[in-house]
Amino acid sequence: MECHHYDAFRCRSCTLLEIGYDDQVRDKELHCRSLVASPGLTWLPAVTGPESAFRNKAKMVVAGTVDAPTIGILDPSGDGVDLRDCGLHSPGLQAVLPVLATFVATARLAPYDIGTRQGELKHLLVTEAPSGELMVRFVLRSQEPVTRIRKHLPVLLDELPQVCVVSVNLQPEHKAVLEGEREIVLTPAETLTMRVGDLDLHLQPQSFFQTNTVVATSLYQQAASWVSDLAPASLWDLYCGVGGFALHCGSPEEPRDEASRRAAPGREVTGIEVSTSAVESAALTAAESGLTGVTFVAADATAYAVGSSAAPELVIVNPPRRGIGPELATWLEASDVRHVVYSSCNAESLARDLALMPSLRPVEAVLLDMFPQTRHYEVMMLLSR
């Protein structure tokens, strides 16, 4: 991958850009293996996708002036660096960012200036579905510009008919936080449909989804393959988000009569996620897909597990970078759980968690290069007691 912004030292976020892609993946595997080495652990071939144009989400800082906004990042002095043609973004994202920059000027959305703490528009967040449909979110300091956005929105939607969801996120605080708690949806549609495998996952504006759809599909398919081979009768998906793992691991059909249910009971799958909106989205996909054995609960993952009277046969965990932490790891170690599928975006926290679960031994592992051109990656492991 070549990048004129990198060559000009305007953006150096892609820290591995000068390293060949095959070497990037090899080095990531070596790093991961050094952190989570275990006797008898089998490593599956690394999963890769395109090394450029793979990102389905653009998280852009808005700076500059209302008439000449920059859409990208800030340099060390706090000035905007325009990256609307970033090579990591999908072609669909690259195509709409210039149009959105024009909309910023048309709707008079003054970019927020960190030094003076003046202005309104902090970020543009744009997500693209495999279908080409888009979700656009304006992160504002206050609600003041919402009327102007509503006024000019019909013109934007005429110019960009692929945009199906538009919202405003309010982030009034002066600190390095991407978005706030309050969301105002401005379109009739409130969710973006992400087709992954045979499932339609529904993303509300604040829902989390992996930024690399191609590799994310392989992630869910590998987990589903492990679960299919083990055939657990019960499964929890902790930190389930919009239900990617749980939905892929649910039994495709539930027996309709009691006699059939006793003869071939369906798998009981429960997804646990602290975000109520994500749980609503996951439940919608389950209903649309006929997965009656899959349910979702809005709760803290650790509190749910520790407070439960019984454990499932298999647990999937997909925590944030900090890992599952001592409390949940200790509970898993002492529980009756036979198998754990651990998906991690931070091998260092994974290694710490594994050390607290010595009776759950890593059996198979796979590195998934979700973030080419950077040192970040996803690793997923199957643990067996």
Secondary structure, DSSP 8 states (H G I E B T S, - for coil): ---HHHHTTS----TTTTS-HHHHHHHHHHHHHHHS--TT-EE---B---SSS-BSEEEEEEEE-SSSEEEEEE-TTS-EEE-TT-TTB-HHHHHHHHHHHHHHHHTT--B-BTTTTB-SEEEEEEEE-TTS-EEEEEEESSSTTHHHHHHHHHHHHHH-TTEEEEEEEE--SSSS-S--SEEEE-SS---EEEEETTEEEEE-TT----SBHHHHHHHHHHHHHHHHHH--SEEEEET-TTTHHHHHHS-S---SSHHHHHHS---EEEEEES-HHHHHHHHHHHHHHT-TTEEEEES-HHHHHHT-SS--SEEEE---TT-SHHHHHHHHHHS---EEEEEES-HHHHHHHHHT-TTSEEEEEEEE--STTSS--EEEEEEE-
